[in-house]
Amino acid sequence: MNKTILLLCLIGSCAPAFGDDKGYSLDEAEAFRNQWNMDNWDEGGPLMRYVFMNMSEFWNHSIINRGGPVRELPMAPRDDVATFMTTTQDGEITLTDYVNSSTVNGAMVLHKGRVVFEAYPNMRAKDKHNYMSVSKGFTATLIAKLEERELIDVGESIETYLPSLKGSGWEGVPVLDILDMASGIGCLEGDEDSYTNPDHCYYQFEASLGWVQPTAETPDSPHKYMARLASHRPAGEAYEYTSPNTFVLGWLAESVTGQSYADLLATEIWQKMGAESDGIIAAPRRGVPIAHGGISSNLRDMARFGLLFTPSGRGGVHPVISDSYLEKIQKGGRPEIFNSGQEGDARQVDDEPARHNTYQWDFVMDDGDFFKGGYGGQGLYISPSRDLVIAFFGTFDENRKGHEMTRIARQLAKSGLFD
């Protein structure tokens, strides 16, 4: 199979390099469909790449409808960005060479709203690639917008809005602690066992959504399952990454608006950011959205979301991202909970300590840059002060090895090329 479907916007040239290549042949696609099962689809290699670019072939999805004018992304390719010398675990290599020789499927750099670098070494520009946990940034943004309309008070306990959570570990947990991954709920993810062991609480959470293979013990409803979860520490005490937090936030957004999650994404974000195509969100079981990791779109539309947080995307009388929300991200986090229980140095990006996390964003740096990553190699890095967005897709190789684009994004931001 040809794995070098390319589109490089470099040194004044921005023509598709794959010519008449239509991507996967029918025989290749059928082989992957026959190989797929609910246990192997995210384990790495060519199958993982195919599935991540064709999610709707394997699960039910809801449409995130685009509408209105498309926000143009003018081409302004820069040789100094393409030839920027990155530092990786294997040594120094140019950005172009790294992207084209790693597990990156697509990468894009926007500066002042213009595309200065774009490459698709393992996908087509039009392919709808799964975001995995980059999806969480959309959930938090919906909550922030509802907060600004006073439909939600993030200082209130979650059962104020979702009464069925009374009597569970969620009772008494402020919405802000859920946004900041500090709910104290004892259903943690992150180790190999949580994703593969049917006896693990987190596995059963994703099974209840239809995301992994169900068992005889799988709950009938993820909403009912949330009401069964217990806490293992006080809320607000420590950052502990787990996706049930995001599920509850998506449920909260639907509850206070009476609208479906996909419709909320469409009207509050997708159409306002000027998306060029519809997005999709996985909803495998009875239409319940996988808010924590189910969005798919082309790379340009993911980058358009990032652009909403930069000066180039915040023009006009009523920007989609308000001053108050941006300030909360950059200055409102709690470093003391971000690093609570962390052994040794603070959590770092390219050997530089991050300051805090908040509103589902993975880290915020001292200079106000922030990032959201996703399983397998997805990422959205935003530098408002530099008017810079770096977006990328990726999947693991056969040995479950990923790429280093997160640290490279930080290197690019600090390079001086965008000051």
Secondary structure, DSSP 4 states (H G I P E B T S, - for coil): ------BB-BTTB--BSSTT--SS-HHHHHHHHHH--TTTTTSSHHHHHHHHT-GGGTS-EEEE---SPPPP--B---HHHHT-EEEETTEEEEHHHHHHHSSEEEEEEEETTEEEEEE-TTS-TT--EE-GGGGHHHHHHHHHHHHHTTS--TTSBGGGT-GGGTTSTTTT-BHHHHHTT---BS----SHHHHH-TTSHHHHHHHHTTSS---TT--S-HHHHHTT--BSS-TTS-----THHHHHHHHHHHHHH-S-HHHHHIIIIITTTT-SS-EEEE-TTTT---TTT-EEE-HHHHHHHHHTTSGGGS-SSS-SS-HHHHHHHHH---HHHHTTT--SSPPEETTEE--EEETTEEEE-TTS-EEEEETTTEEEEEEGGGTEEEEEEE---TT-----HHHHHHHHHTSSTT-
